Amino acid sequence: MMIDLSFSPDPECDFPRSGRKKALELVSEMDLRYGYFEADITFRVSGADFFQPAGKFPLIDFMFTLAYSVLGIRDSGIGEIDFTESSNWIRVEQCEDVLTFRNKLGDKNGTCSVVEYVSAVKAFIESGITDTVSRHPQMAGHPTLLKLSHLPIT
């Protein structure tokens, strides 16, 4: 396998570190994407580790970013994985059935097949939603997770 895309949830980082905790079913999409459910994420392509040095990232936002990168690849052959908390990005460019990944600095590069990437993204999103709902059942019908699960990435 050329791509390793996974996460390790940290229940202590499900809620913002500061401020009052709201009932999750009432939290807006923007707040869920940027202030909740931080996780350690592994993103390696052809051995290039795009998330080193490690840090916690908002899981829901990263799932959306991955899904949008797949949609960009389908529309134009180019997808981008960007990070709200920094100006870094990973550009994904398609050439026939192969995707090339490179980061903003140009010091990390990797390749994998389109099929492998789409499959990894789909599995990551499904796992992220399942994990979130298993720990917080009230999130099962949250519009943000429903929106994410209905993005046409298959």
Contacts in CASP RR format, 6 or more apart in sequence:
PFRMAT RR
TARGET T0000
AUTHOR 0000-0000-0000
METHOD contacts of the structure
MODEL  1
MMIDLSFSPDPECDFPRSGRKKALELVSEMDLRYGYFEADITFRVSGADF
FQPAGKFPLIDFMFTLAYSVLGIRDSGIGEIDFTESSNWIRVEQCEDVLT
FRNKLGDKNGTCSVVEYVSAVKAFIESGITDTVSRHPQMAGHPTLLKLSH
LPIT
1 116 0 8 1.000
2 45 0 8 1.000
2 46 0 8 1.000
2 110 0 8 1.000
2 111 0 8 1.000
2 112 0 8 1.000
2 113 0 8 1.000
2 116 0 8 1.000
3 44 0 8 1.000
3 45 0 8 1.000
3 112 0 8 1.000
3 116 0 8 1.000
3 117 0 8 1.000
3 120 0 8 1.000
4 42 0 8 1.000
4 43 0 8 1.000
4 44 0 8 1.000
4 45 0 8 1.000
4 47 0 8 1.000
5 42 0 8 1.000
5 43 0 8 1.000
5 44 0 8 1.000
5 66 0 8 1.000
5 120 0 8 1.000
5 121 0 8 1.000
5 123 0 8 1.000
5 124 0 8 1.000
6 41 0 8 1.000
6 42 0 8 1.000
6 124 0 8 1.000
6 127 0 8 1.000
7 39 0 8 1.000
7 40 0 8 1.000
7 41 0 8 1.000
7 42 0 8 1.000
7 59 0 8 1.000
7 62 0 8 1.000
7 124 0 8 1.000
7 127 0 8 1.000
7 128 0 8 1.000
7 131 0 8 1.000
8 39 0 8 1.000
8 40 0 8 1.000
8 42 0 8 1.000
9 37 0 8 1.000
9 39 0 8 1.000
9 59 0 8 1.000
9 131 0 8 1.000
9 135 0 8 1.000
10 38 0 8 1.000
10 39 0 8 1.000
10 40 0 8 1.000
10 56 0 8 1.000
11 135 0 8 1.000
13 37 0 8 1.000
13 38 0 8 1.000
13 39 0 8 1.000
13 56 0 8 1.000
14 36 0 8 1.000
14 37 0 8 1.000
14 38 0 8 1.000
14 135 0 8 1.000
14 136 0 8 1.000
15 21 0 8 1.000
15 36 0 8 1.000
16 35 0 8 1.000
16 36 0 8 1.000
22 31 0 8 1.000
23 138 0 8 1.000
24 32 0 8 1.000
24 36 0 8 1.000
24 136 0 8 1.000
24 138 0 8 1.000
24 139 0 8 1.000
24 142 0 8 1.000
25 138 0 8 1.000
25 139 0 8 1.000
25 141 0 8 1.000
25 142 0 8 1.000
27 36 0 8 1.000
27 142 0 8 1.000
29 143 0 8 1.000
29 144 0 8 1.000
29 147 0 8 1.000
32 60 0 8 1.000
32 142 0 8 1.000
32 144 0 8 1.000
33 58 0 8 1.000
33 60 0 8 1.000
33 61 0 8 1.000
33 64 0 8 1.000
33 84 0 8 1.000
33 144 0 8 1.000
34 58 0 8 1.000
34 61 0 8 1.000
34 84 0 8 1.000
35 58 0 8 1.000
36 58 0 8 1.000
36 60 0 8 1.000
37 58 0 8 1.000
37 59 0 8 1.000
37 60 0 8 1.000
37 132 0 8 1.000
38 56 0 8 1.000
38 57 0 8 1.000
38 58 0 8 1.000
38 59 0 8 1.000
39 56 0 8 1.000
39 57 0 8 1.000
39 59 0 8 1.000
40 54 0 8 1.000
40 55 0 8 1.000
40 56 0 8 1.000
41 51 0 8 1.000
41 57 0 8 1.000
41 59 0 8 1.000
41 62 0 8 1.000
42 49 0 8 1.000
42 51 0 8 1.000
43 49 0 8 1.000
43 50 0 8 1.000
43 51 0 8 1.000
43 90 0 8 1.000
44 50 0 8 1.000
45 101 0 8 1.000
45 110 0 8 1.000
45 111 0 8 1.000
45 112 0 8 1.000
46 109 0 8 1.000
46 110 0 8 1.000
46 111 0 8 1.000
46 112 0 8 1.000
47 110 0 8 1.000
48 101 0 8 1.000
48 108 0 8 1.000
48 109 0 8 1.000
48 110 0 8 1.000
49 108 0 8 1.000
50 90 0 8 1.000
50 101 0 8 1.000
50 103 0 8 1.000
50 108 0 8 1.000
51 57 0 8 1.000
57 83 0 8 1.000
57 85 0 8 1.000
58 84 0 8 1.000
58 85 0 8 1.000
59 128 0 8 1.000
59 132 0 8 1.000
60 132 0 8 1.000
60 144 0 8 1.000
60 145 0 8 1.000
60 148 0 8 1.000
61 84 0 8 1.000
63 124 0 8 1.000
63 125 0 8 1.000
63 128 0 8 1.000
63 129 0 8 1.000
63 148 0 8 1.000
64 148 0 8 1.000
64 151 0 8 1.000
65 81 0 8 1.000
65 82 0 8 1.000
65 83 0 8 1.000
66 81 0 8 1.000
66 121 0 8 1.000
66 124 0 8 1.000
66 125 0 8 1.000
67 121 0 8 1.000
67 125 0 8 1.000
67 148 0 8 1.000
67 151 0 8 1.000
67 153 0 8 1.000
68 79 0 8 1.000
68 151 0 8 1.000
69 79 0 8 1.000
69 80 0 8 1.000
69 81 0 8 1.000
69 92 0 8 1.000
69 121 0 8 1.000
70 79 0 8 1.000
70 117 0 8 1.000
70 118 0 8 1.000
70 121 0 8 1.000
70 153 0 8 1.000
71 151 0 8 1.000
71 152 0 8 1.000
71 153 0 8 1.000
72 78 0 8 1.000
72 79 0 8 1.000
72 80 0 8 1.000
73 79 0 8 1.000
73 92 0 8 1.000
73 94 0 8 1.000
73 99 0 8 1.000
73 114 0 8 1.000
73 117 0 8 1.000
77 93 0 8 1.000
77 94 0 8 1.000
78 91 0 8 1.000
78 92 0 8 1.000
78 93 0 8 1.000
78 94 0 8 1.000
79 91 0 8 1.000
79 92 0 8 1.000
79 93 0 8 1.000
80 89 0 8 1.000
80 90 0 8 1.000
80 91 0 8 1.000
80 92 0 8 1.000
81 89 0 8 1.000
81 90 0 8 1.000
81 92 0 8 1.000
82 88 0 8 1.000
82 89 0 8 1.000
82 90 0 8 1.000
83 89 0 8 1.000
87 104 0 8 1.000
88 103 0 8 1.000
88 104 0 8 1.000
88 105 0 8 1.000
89 103 0 8 1.000
89 104 0 8 1.000
90 101 0 8 1.000
90 102 0 8 1.000
90 103 0 8 1.000
90 104 0 8 1.000
91 101 0 8 1.000
91 102 0 8 1.000
91 103 0 8 1.000
92 99 0 8 1.000
92 100 0 8 1.000
92 101 0 8 1.000
92 117 0 8 1.000
93 99 0 8 1.000
93 100 0 8 1.000
93 102 0 8 1.000
94 114 0 8 1.000
97 113 0 8 1.000
97 114 0 8 1.000
97 115 0 8 1.000
98 111 0 8 1.000
98 112 0 8 1.000
98 113 0 8 1.000
98 114 0 8 1.000
99 111 0 8 1.000
99 112 0 8 1.000
99 113 0 8 1.000
99 114 0 8 1.000
99 117 0 8 1.000
100 109 0 8 1.000
100 110 0 8 1.000
100 111 0 8 1.000
101 108 0 8 1.000
101 109 0 8 1.000
101 110 0 8 1.000
101 111 0 8 1.000
101 112 0 8 1.000
102 108 0 8 1.000
102 109 0 8 1.000
102 110 0 8 1.000
103 109 0 8 1.000
118 153 0 8 1.000
118 154 0 8 1.000
121 153 0 8 1.000
122 153 0 8 1.000
122 154 0 8 1.000
125 148 0 8 1.000
125 149 0 8 1.000
125 153 0 8 1.000
126 149 0 8 1.000
129 145 0 8 1.000
129 148 0 8 1.000
129 149 0 8 1.000
132 139 0 8 1.000
132 145 0 8 1.000
133 139 0 8 1.000
133 140 0 8 1.000
133 145 0 8 1.000
139 145 0 8 1.000
END
